Amino acid sequence: GGQPRNVQPFSDEDASIETMSHCSGFSDPASFTEDGPEVDEEATQEDLEYKLKGFIDLTLDKSAKTRQAALESLKSAFSSKILYEFIMERRMTLTDSIERCIKKGKSEEQCAAAGLACLLCVQMGSGIESEEIFKTLGPILKKIVCDGTASVQARQACATCLGICCFIVTDDITELYSTMECLENIFTKAYPRDRDTNGVSSTPSTVLHISALLAWTLLLTICPMNEVKKKIEMHLHKLPSMLSCDDVNMRIAAGETLALLFELARETDADFFYEDMELLTEKLRALATDGNKHRAKVDKRKQRSVFRDVLRAVEERDFPTETVKFGPERMYIDCWVKKQTYDTFKEILGSGMQYHLQSNDFLRNVFELGPPVMLDAAALKTMKISRFERHLYNSAAFKARTKARSKCRDKRADVGEFF
């Protein structure tokens, strides 16, 4: 490769520009300053697009480091902004660049390119343009996922990308089933071969099995009910074996998938009966109260929290509703299908999830949020507090935190005070 070029990454400053040509009204009101200088939106937009064009050109650079840095910068921009019109004009160029980087790049570059492909489809939504992107990239992604000689990280990124892109674009039921079969062939390798095996040891491929399982579960949520029944019959009695894996993320992925399968099974059949229910609930209860000293505290805390919810879902058909706030809106996550979908897109979009929930038509359709809420300047002004009020609130909160910490640090403090 050639000498790496000095790539100025897409920065937080770029990400904070609330100046999209067709959705500047969707900005989070918290980002508006009380009395900041007026911004020339058109000039800032042009500057942003100029930078992005440069990154697209650099994806063809001779240096692998430069290509990877350009891909990462594009990912940051795509996750923090709605760039539909800009991407629409350049979707073929972007698709070609991603295809080239996945085919010819090494592990890290392939991961970055697969991540960018996800975000490209998220930006384009479920139209014909995304279908064309998936027709080009789908076969390449499948090839990498099934290629035992490719790096595990690249295969993992491609499995995630395959599931998400298929979820977004696929109207063709045979393509959906074919993609699910590809992912099934990967995660079923984590099933113990001997039925008497007490545990499943993690291997370097465990991260790949987890990603394939989660991507497959996402696609199961859009399958017709007759196919859902088949998949439940095929996997429900095998998945509990994964709960014994010594990798905490595999245990959690298997547990959440089981909760989702039970939810779907009961939707298709109100009288659904699972033969080994007693054994399964016993396993789930053990994981929900796990005190194994050999496991990290963080892992135990995370595992116990997830499995308390999984146990409630399996045993009591209950789901603890979560509330997601974005701008002036609220979304209630009240079932495992919705949770699985939300977690998947949050993983890709990161801190940009709230912005996309406000502005991205595709995501709003997925979560049945209706058209984006248009806020005029007067509405935004009523929603924000003055700097002085914000300062007083932060000052009071800081004092309260300091006082609470002092009490906790003082060994002579009466424990009864805190309960």
N, C-alpha and C positions, 0 to 999 in steps of 0.2 A: 504493500500500500504506500501511498504518498505521505507527505508530511501532514500531520494534523493541523487544520486551520483553527484559528482562534474564534470559537463560536460563543457569542454572547447569548446565554440562555434566556428563555422567556421568563421574566422576573415577576416577583409579587407586585411590583409597581405596574407592570403591563396587565396583570390579572385583575388589578383593582379598578381599571378604567371602565366606568359604567357607561359605555358609549356605543353599544351595538345599534346599527342603523335602524333595525326594525323592532327592537325590543328595549330601547333605553328606558322605557317606563316601568320595566319589571325589576329594577334594581332594588336591593335590600335597603329599606329606609335607613337602617343603622349606618349605612355607608355614606350617607349624605352629611356633609359638615354644616354647621349652623351658619357660618359666614365665610366660607372659603371662596377663593377667586373663581370666577366663571371659567369654564373650560370650553375651548373650541372643539366641539365634538367631532366635526368633520375632519379637522386636521389630525386629531388624535387617532381617529379610525384609520386614516390613510397611513399614519406612522405605524400602527399595529399591523396592518395588512402588508406594508413594505417589509417589516421584520419577518412575517410569516412566509412571504414569497422567498426571502433569503434562506430560511430554514428548509423549505421544500427543495430548493436548488442544492443545498448541502447534503441532502439525503443521497445524492448521486456522487458525492466526493470520493476520491481514491482512498482516503484515510478512514479506517473503520471507526476510530474514536470520534472523528468529526461527524460521520453519519449517525452514530449512536447519540451524540449530543444534540444533533438536529432533530432526531426522532423524539427524544425526551422533551425538548422544547415545544415541539408541536403537540405532544401529549398534554403538557401543562396548559397550553392555550386552549385546546379542544375541551378539556375538562372544566375550565373556568369561564368559558364564553360560549355563546350561541353564535356560530359562524356559518350558518346555513348557506347564505348567498355566496360567500367567499369560497366555500368548499365545493358548492355545486359547479362553479366554473372550472374547478381544478381537480375534480374527483378522479378522472382517468389518470392524470399525472400522479396523484397521491397513491392510487391503487397500484400503478406500475412500480413506484418507489418501494411500497410495502412488500409487494411480490418479490422484487429483486433482493431486498434486505433479508426476507425470510428464507429465500432459496440459497443465497450465497453468503450470508453473514454467519458469524459465529454466535455462540449461545446468548450473550448479553444483547447483541444487536437484534437477534431473532425475537427475544422477549420484548424489547422496546417496539419492534415493528408489529408484533401481534397485539400489544396493548393499544397502539395507534389505530390498528384496524377495528378494534372494538369501539373506540371513541368515534371513528369515522362513521360507523353504522349508527351509533347513538345520535350523532349530529344529523344524519340524513333521514333517520326514522324508517318507517316500514314501506317506503315507496319503491318504485321500479328501479331507481338509481341504486338503492342498497342491494336489491336483488342482483344487479349486474356486478356489484362489488363482490358479493358472496359467491357468485358463479365463478369468478376469477380466482378468489382466494380460498374458497372451501376445499377443493381437491388438494391444494398445497398444504393447508392446515391438517387435513386428515393424514396426508402422507407423513408429515413430521410427527404427529401424535403416535402413529403406528411404527415409526422408525426406531428400532432398538439401538441403533448406533448414534442417534442424535442425543444431545445433552438432555438430562432429566428436566432442567429448568426450562429449556426451549419447548420440550414436549408439554410440560405443565402449562406454560403460557398459551400455547396453541390449542390445548384442550379447552381452556377457559374461553378463549377467543371463539372457537368453533361453536361452543354452546350458546354464547351471548349473541353472536351474529345470526345464528340459525333461529334463535328466539325472536329476534327483531324482524327478520326478513321473510321467513319461510311461510308461504301459502301452500307450497307443494308438500302434501302429506308423505309422499315416498321419500323426499329429501329429509324430512323431519325424522322418519323412522331409520333411515340409513345413518344419519348423524348420531342418533341415540345408540344404534348398534355399535358404531365405532367407539363411542365412549364406554359402553358396556364391556366391550372386549378388553378395555384397560382396567377399570376398577374391579371387575370380577376376579382379576388375578390376585387381589388382596384377600379373597375368601380362602379360609384354610382348606387344603385338599383333603385332609383326613378329618372326618366328622368328630373324632374323639379328641382333637387338639384342644387344649385348654386355653391357649392364648395365641395371639397373632403378633409376631415380631415385626417391628418396623424395619424397613429396608431403605436404601437410597431412593427407591421408586415410590415410597409412601406418599410423598408430596404430589406426585403425578396421579396416584390413585384417588387422593382426596379431591383434586381439581376435577378429575373426570367424573367422580361421583356427584359433586355439586353441580357441574354443568348438566349432567344427565337429569338430575332432580329438577333443575330449572325447566328443562324441556318437557319433563313429565307433566308439569303444571298446565301445558297448553295442548296436551294430547286428548283425543276423543275418549269418552268414558270406557268404551269396549277395550281400547288399547291399555288404558290405565289399569283395568281389571287384570289383564294378562300380565302386566309388569309386576303388579302386586303379588300375584300368585307365584311369579318366578323368583322374586327377591325378598319377600317379607320374612320367610323362614331362614334366609341365609344372612341377611344384614346384621342380626344380633351377634353373630360371631365376631364382627368388627369392633364390638364394644369392649372386647378383651385385648385390643391392640395396645402396645405399650407407648404409642404416640397419642398424646392428648388431643391433637387436632383431628386425627382419624376417629377417635372415640366421639368427639363432638359432632363431626360431620355425619357419622353413622346415626347418632342419636337424633339429630334434627331431621335427617331423611326418614327415619322410622316414624317420627311424630307426624311428618307430612303425609307419609303413606297411610297411616291410620286415619288421618283426617279425610283423605281422598276416598279410602275404602268405605268409611261411614257415610260419605256423601252419596256413593253409588249404591250402598246397601245399608239401610238403617239398622238392620239386624245382624250386621257383620260380626262374625265370631272368630277369634284367634285362639287356636288350640293351646299354644304354649304360653298363654297370658301370665300365668302365675310365675313361671320361670323368668319371663321377660321383665315383669314388674320388680321381681327380686333383684335382677341385675341392675335395673335403672335406679332402684332405691339405694343400692350399694354405691353407685357412682354419684348419686346426689348427696351422699353423706360420707364420701371418701375421705379418710384421714391418714392415708398411707404416708409414712414419714419419708419414704424414698422419693416422693414427687415434690416438685417445686411448689412453693406456696401459691404463686400466681396461677400456675396450671390448675391446682386444686380448687382455688376460688372460682376460676372461670368455669371449670368442669361442673362444680356443684351447682352454680347458678343456672347453667344450661339444662342440666339433668333434672333439676326441680321442676322446670317448665315442661320438659319432655315427659316426665312421670305423670304430671297433671293431665297432659294431652292424651296419653295412652290410657290412663286409669280412669280419669274423670271427664274426658272429652272437653277439657277446659283450656283456654288460651289467655294469658295475661296481656291485656290490650296495652299497646305502646302508643304514645303520641309523638309525632314528628312535627316540629314547628318550622316554618319557612316563611319569612316576611310576615304578612298579616294572616297567613293561612295555617290550617292545622290538618294533618292527615292521621287517621287512626289505623294502626296495624292490628287487625283483630283476628288473624288466622295465620297458620303456618305457610300457606301458599304465598300470601302477601309478604310475610317476613322473609322468606327465601328470595323472592324477587327483589325486595328492597335491599337486602344485604348484598346481593350480587352486584347491583348497579352502584351501591355505595362503595364497594370495593374498587370499582373502576374509576368512578368520578371523584372519590375522596372528598376533599373540602368543597368541591364544586357541586356536590349532590343537591344542596339546598337551592342553589341558583338554577340548576336544571329542572328541579321540581316546579319552580316558579315559571320558567320560561320555555322549557322544551315540550313541544306539542306531543311528541311520541311518548315520553315518560308520563305526561299528564293523562294521556289516553290509557296507558297501562294501569295506572292507579286510579282511574275514573275520577279525575279532578276537574274535568271540564276545561273550557278554554282558559288561557292565562288571564289573570286578574289585572286589568289596566288601572293604574293608580295615577291620579292627577296630582299636580304640585300641592294643591290645598290639602288633599288627603294625606300626602306624605308629611306635610308640615304638622298636622294634628297628631301624627303618630310618633314624632320624635321629641325628645326632651332637650332642654337647653343644655349647653355645656356646663353652666353653673350648677344646675340640678344634678347632672351626671357626676360632677366633681363631688358634690355633697354626699351623694349616694355611695360613691366609691370610697370616700373618706370614712363614712360610718361603717361600711362593710369591712374595711381594713382594720378599724379599731376593734370591731366585734371579733374578727378572726384572731387578732393578737391576744385579746383577753381570753378567748377560749383556749388558745395554745398554751398560754401561761398557766392556766388552771390544770391542763393535762400534764404539763411538765412538772408541776409542783407535787411532789410525792405525798405531801401532807394533805392535799386536797381531799375532801370527803367525797368518796365515790358516789354516794347517794345523790349528790347534786345533779348528776348528769342523766338521771333516769326519771 
